[in-house]
Every structure is written in structure tokens, then in C-alpha cells.
Amino acid sequence: MTPIRAFFAGLVAVFLVASVPATAAEVQPYSPEALAEAQSAGKPILVDVYAEWCSTCKAQKPILAELTQNPKYKGLLVLRADYDKDKEDLKALNVRSQSTLIVFKGNDELVRSVGSTNPMAIEGMLDLTL
């Protein structure tokens, strides 16, 4: 490869990497401590309760991944809770099922949904945090 072609190939690679959007929302594993810290800071929070075996959770995953790429959710904290592993901790939130989405703004629970796979409904939930 000639030096000029190598240079242009490098430029193309840089532009391709730079064009991939970074996640606007921050995603962390769920813990009661992480939730309490975010609530005391007044952050907008989504608690995403999933289970690996859950088909509804698998349908929600790409919807949430796409939505959380949107820069309007740059301050949103997504806490991913494993329904099977975090079941005891989730009792404090009155979570009774996987595929539960709970939206908080600070200490206030704004809305919750169980089993929703409608992108517009999920986006509407997240928009309440703006």
C-alpha cells in the first residue's frame, strides 16, 4: 500500500470510529447503595430489572440500548438489576417480576412498567426524567 493510500485508509478509520455515538446514559450494575447515592444526588434513574432467560427482557434490551444512545439522556443513570441474583435487594422496590422498568427522578418514583416492549412507551417513561 502506498503511503497516500495508507494515510487515507487511516483517515477513514478515524472517521468511522468517531461517528459511532457514545452512550449518553451511564449504565451500572444495580445495588441499593448505587440507587441511594443517585437518588440523594437528584439524578434521573432507570432501574432495568432483567433476567437472562426472559424473552421480554431480550426484546427490551435493544430498545433501551438505542434510546440510551440519545444525547437527551446524557444525565440518566441506568441501573441494571439481575432479577435472579438481586431478588432480595429488589424487594425494597416492590419488584415482583423481571422485565420491570422503574423511572426515578431523585427520590421520587415517576413511573414503572412491567413487560413493555413498545419503544414509544419506554421513551415516554424516560422523557419524564428530563
C-alpha positions in Angstrom: 0.0 0.0 0.0 1.3 3.4 -0.9 1.8 6.0 1.9 -1.0 8.1 0.5 -3.4 5.2 0.4 -2.4 4.2 4.0 -3.0 7.8 5.1 -6.5 7.9 3.6 -7.3 4.5 5.0 -6.3 5.8 8.4 -8.5 8.8 8.0 -11.4 6.7 7.0 -10.9 4.5 10.1 -10.7 7.6 12.4 -14.0 9.0 10.9 -15.7 5.6 11.3 -14.7 5.3 14.9 -15.6 8.9 15.6 -19.0 8.5 14.1 -20.1 5.8 16.5 -22.2 7.5 19.1 -21.2 7.2 22.7 -23.8 6.1 25.2 -25.4 9.2 26.5 -26.7 7.5 29.6 -24.4 5.9 32.2 -25.1 2.2 32.8 -24.1 0.4 36.1 -25.0 -2.7 37.8 -27.8 -2.3 40.4 -27.1 -2.1 44.0 -29.2 -0.5 46.8 -26.2 1.7 47.5 -25.9 2.9 43.9 -29.6 3.7 43.9 -29.4 5.6 47.2 -26.4 7.6 46.1 -28.0 8.5 42.8 -31.3 9.4 44.5 -29.5 11.6 47.0 -27.7 13.4 44.2 -31.1 14.1 42.5 -30.2 12.1 39.4 -32.6 10.8 36.8 -32.5 7.0 37.2 -33.9 4.0 35.3 -33.8 0.7 37.1 -33.9 -2.0 34.5 -34.8 -5.4 36.0 -33.9 -8.2 33.6 -33.3 -12.0 33.6 -31.1 -13.8 31.1 -33.9 -16.3 30.4 -36.6 -13.7 29.8 -37.8 -13.2 26.2 -39.4 -9.9 27.1 -36.2 -8.7 28.6 -34.4 -9.7 25.5 -36.9 -7.6 23.5 -36.4 -4.6 25.8 -32.6 -4.7 25.6 -32.1 -3.3 22.0 -34.8 -0.7 22.7 -33.1 0.5 25.8 -29.7 0.4 24.1 -30.9 2.6 21.3 -32.7 5.1 23.5 -29.8 5.5 25.9 -27.6 6.5 22.9 -29.7 9.7 22.6 -27.8 12.7 23.9 -31.0 14.0 25.6 -30.5 11.3 28.2 -26.9 12.3 29.0 -27.6 12.6 32.7 -29.6 9.4 33.0 -28.2 6.6 35.2 -29.3 3.1 34.2 -29.0 0.6 37.0 -29.3 -2.9 35.6 -30.6 -5.4 38.1 -30.5 -9.1 37.6 -33.9 -10.4 38.7 -32.5 -13.8 39.9 -29.3 -12.5 41.6 -30.7 -9.3 43.1 -34.1 -10.6 44.1 -33.7 -9.9 47.8 -32.5 -6.3 47.2 -35.4 -5.7 44.7 -38.0 -6.5 47.4 -37.4 -3.0 48.8 -38.6 -1.6 45.4 -41.6 -3.9 45.4 -40.3 -5.6 42.2 -42.3 -8.8 41.6 -41.2 -9.7 38.1 -38.4 -9.5 35.6 -38.8 -7.0 32.6 -39.7 -4.3 35.1 -38.6 -0.8 34.3 -38.7 1.8 37.1 -38.0 5.5 36.5 -37.0 7.8 39.3 -36.0 11.5 39.5 -34.2 11.7 42.7 -36.2 10.0 45.4 -39.5 10.2 43.5 -40.6 7.2 41.5 -42.2 8.6 38.4 -43.5 5.6 36.6 -43.0 1.8 36.4 -43.7 -0.7 33.7 -43.7 -4.5 33.6 -43.3 -6.2 30.3 -43.4 -3.2 28.0 -41.7 -3.6 24.6 -43.2 -0.6 23.0 -40.3 1.8 22.1 -42.5 4.9 22.2 -43.9 3.9 25.7 -40.4 3.3 27.0 -39.2 6.6 25.5 -42.1 8.4 27.2 -41.1 6.9 30.5 -37.5 8.1 30.1 -38.7 11.6 28.9 -40.3 12.1 32.3 -36.7 12.4 33.7 -35.9 15.4 31.5 
